[in-house]
């Protein structure tokens, strides 16, 4: 049996390609802390996001590469170092935030906030540091969906401390107004509140800040795009034409503001009949996938109608945080990992690889 050496192990790992970013593990300096004991090896692979959707594929490739050189036991540990997808600018707001992800729909009632909340919690479940900014100033729902109550405190430097649950730091105007009180503000006040949440909240070091935008294309979106470099936007729609009409406007808005679009997710794709198991397409079929194809967007998948999503949202336990996740939770977790992977690709290419192709 040939002796297993460090040079032999590194040479074998140099044949393993990173399936998302391209290039091999060694050239990309992803192999850390290699130790060898006879025919046993141990090392860490440092991913560009803890929410990497391709861990199993990478591990399979590693084992395939190391077995022929005599390695009999592999102790593989996963690490991560999230990189910044957008270039940092001087005097930038949110200096500790690596990636800002906007969730938008154009139309209300399509489950945008549900997607934003579950996206944030799913990223945190995978080990990322995550914040969630409720930018829907006149219709804030994030506190209810996360199960958060109370008023934020202040840090030593007089900044607002976000509340935290399910591993996510969150801020919302709802924390500062009495329950049931409407927020009847003109556009400049809405923009000012978002500016304050960006400037005066102690977000700390975050891998991802998810921003739940309000419906439409107005002051909130403009304020956000002008205040911080948005790493990417996730568009949310339902299959029916009226929702697609409005998401097309949101897409045009992001294009005009030079905001990269990660892709489109179709919510409420179908309800699975509890009796026969057949899908019931309450809102039509395939509208989101067709829209994505026609507009050069990546289709990020469909999220089925699932009663556990509504139940969890009403009591502050998002679908992805429930003990027995249903099909919608599985789809939302997959969505979070795809979004994280696309952010990693953009970071690896210096923000230069387009996420959106609009003809």
N, C-alpha and C positions, 0 to 999 in steps of 0.2 A: 504494500500500500504506500503510495507516494506521500511524503510529508506535506502537511498543509501549512503553507507559509503565508505571511501577510502579502507578499508580492503576488502570490497565486490567487489569493482571495480578491484582492483589489483588481487584478486583471480580469477575473471572472465577472466581478460586479461592473466592470467597465463595458461589458457586453449587454448590460441590462438597460434598456431604454425607458425613460420616463414617459408613460403613455400620453400624458396630457401636454407637457411642456416640450417634449422632444429632448434629444441629447441623453447621454448616459448618466447614471447615478454618480459616478466618480467625477466626471468632468463638471457636473453641476454641484459638486461638493456636498452631496446629500448623505454620504456615509460618514458617520461619526463614531468615535470611541471603539474601534475594532479591537477585540481581544481574541486570542486563540489558545485553546487548551486541547492538545492532541488533535482529534478530528471534530472537536466542538468549536464553534465560533459564536461570538456575541457582538452585536453592534446596533447602532441606532440609525434609522433612516429619517432624516430631517425633511419633512414635507413643507410645502409652501402654504398649507392650511391644514388645521386639524380636522376639517370637514372634507378631506379628500375623498371623492367617491370611488377611487380606483386602488384602495389599499390592498384589496384581495388580489387584484391583478398584478400589482407590483411584487407582493410577497410570492406569488406563484412563479413569477419570472426569476426572482432571486433564488428560490430553491432549485429551479431548473438549471440555473447557471452554476450553482455551487456543488451540486451533487457529483458531477463528473470529475471534480478535482479531489474527491475523497472526503468531503465534509459530510458528516453523519448526523450532526445535531446543530440546529440554528436557533439561537436565542435572539429574536428580532424585536427591537423596541421602536415604537413610533415617537418621533418628536415633531415639532413644527415651528416655523418662523414665518409668520404672515408678513408679506411685503406690501409696500404702498403701491397701489395701482395708478394713482394720479400724482403728477409731480408736485412737490411741496414748494410753496411760494413764500416770499418774505412776508412777515406779519400776518400770516394766515390764521384764520380762526381754526379752532380744533387742532392744535399742533400735535396732540397725542393720538389722534385718530388716523389710522392707516387707510381705511377705505370707507367711503360714504355711499350707501346703497339706497336709492330712492325707490319707493313702491308707489305706483300711480295707476290710475284706471281711466280717467276722463269722465266716467259715469259713476254715480253713486249706486250702492246696493249690489255690487258684483262681488263683494267679499274681499275688498282690498285690504282693509284693516285686519281681517282674519289672516290673510296671507302674510302681511307685514309682521304681526305678532308671532305667528308660528315660524316664520323664517328666522326671526331673531332668536327665539327659544331653541330652535333646532340647531342653529350655529353654536349657541352656548352649550347645548347638550354634547356637542362633539368636542368641546374644549376651548372654543374661541372666547375671547373677551368681547362682549357685545353691549351696545347701547341701543335704545329705541326712543326716537323723538316723535311725539305725536304732534304733527304739524297741521292736523285738522282742527284748527282753533275753534271754529263754530260748531263742530260736531265731534268732540273728543270721545273716543271709545276705548282707547288703550288701557286706562286704569281698570275698567270693568273686566276686560278680557284677560288681564294679568292678575286680577285679584288684589289690586293695590288701593289702599286708602291712606288718608292722612296728608299732612303737609310737609314738604321737604324742609330739611334744616339748612344750616349754612356752614361752610368750611371756615378754617382759620383766616383765610384771605377773603372772606365775605362772599364767596361764590355759592350758588345754589347746589345742594347735594341731591342728586337724583335718588328716587326710591328704587329698591331692587327686589325682584322676585324671579324665580325660575332661572337664576343666573344672569338676568338681564337688568341693566341700569335703565330706568325709564323716567321721562319727564313729559308732563302734559299740563295744559292750562287748567284741566279739571281739578288738579291738586290745589288750585288757588281760588276756586269759586265754590259757593255753597251748592250742594246737590240740587239739581233741578233748575238752577238759574240759567237762563239763556244768555249767550254771549252775542250781543248785537253790536258788532263792530264794523266800521268801514275798512277798506283795504289797507290804508297806511297803518292802522293799529294792528291788523293781522300780521303784516310784514314786520312791524316792530317787535311783536311777541316772538316771532320765529328768530329774529336777530338776537333777542335776549337769550333765548334758549341755546343758541349757538355760542354766544359770547360769554354769558354769565353762569353757565352750569359747569360744575366740576366733573367733566366727563372722565378725566384721567387718561390712561393708556388703553386704547381700544383697538382690537383688530378690525371690527366692523361697527359702524353706526348706521342702523336701519332707520329710515325716515318714512313715516306713514303720511303721505301727502293727501290733501283734501281732493275731492272730485273737481273736475274742471281744469282750466288753463288760465290762471290769474295770478294774483299778487303773491300767494304763498310759493308757487313754483318759481316765479321770477326772482323773488327774494333769495330763495335757497340757491338757485343757480349762480346768482351774482355773488353770494357770500362765501361759498365753499366750492372746491372742485369736487364735483360728483363723480365717483368712480364708475358708476353704472346705474341704470334704471331698469327695474322689472315692471313690465306692463301686465295688468290683470284685466281679464275680460271674462264674460260668459259667452256661450255659443251663439246667442241670438243677435240678429242684425243691429238692433238698437244699441247694444253694448259695443259692437264692433265699430259703429259709426263714431262713437265718442272716443274709443281708444285710438282710432286713427288720428283724431285731433291731438291727443296726448303725444302720439308718436311724432307728429309734425312739429309740435312745440319743442320737444327735446332735440329734434334735428336742428331747429332754428337756433336753439341755445347751445349747440355743439356739445350736448350731453350724450355720451355713449349709451346705447341701449343694450342690455345684456340679452334680453329676449322676452317672450310673451308666454304667460301661463294662462290656461283656460280653467276657470273655476266652475263648479257645479256642472260637470260634464254629463253626469247621469246619476240616477238613483237606482241602486240595486234592489230589486223587489225582494222583500224578506220571505216571500212564499215560494216563488218559482226561481229566484236567482237571476232573472233576466234584467238587463239594464232598461230603465225607463228614462228616455231623453226628454225631460220636461222643457228644456230651453233650446232644443234643436240639437244638431249633431255636426261636429267638425268645423264649426265656424272659426274658432281660434286658430286651429292648425292651418286652415286654408288662408286666413289673414296673414299669418306668419310667413307662409310660403310666398304669397303674392308681394309681400313687402320686404323680402330679404332678411327676415328676422329668424333667430333660432327659436323653435318651439320648445319650451321648457317642460311641457307635459300638461296633463289634465288632472284636476283634483275632483274626485267624485263627491256627490252629495252624501253626507254622512251625519246622522243625528248626533253623534258624539262631538262633532265640531261645534254645533249649536249649544249642546249641553255644557261643554267645557267653557265656551266663551261666556256663558251666562254666570258661571260660578268662579271664574278666574283661573281655570286650569286648561290651558291651550291643548289642542289635540295631541301635539307632539310630546307633551309632558304627562300624559295620562299613562296609567300603569299597563293598560291593555290597548295599545294603539290600533285603531282601525285602518281601513284602506286609505282614508283621506290623510291620516297622520303619516302613513308610509310615503304617500305621494309628496307631502310637504317636506318631509325629511330629505327625500331624494332631491327635491327642488333646491333646498338649502345647500346641499353638497355640489350640485351643478353650478349654482351661483358662485359659491366659493372657488370652485375650480376655474371658472371664467375670469374671476378677479385675479387668480394666480397667474393665468396665462397673460393677462394684460400687464401685470406687474413684471413678469419675466421679460416682456418685450418692451419695457420702458413706457408702457401706456400707449405704445404706437400701433398695436394690432387692433384693427377696428372690430367692434362688437356689432356694428350695425351697417348693413348695406341697403341703401334706399335708392331705388331706380326712379 
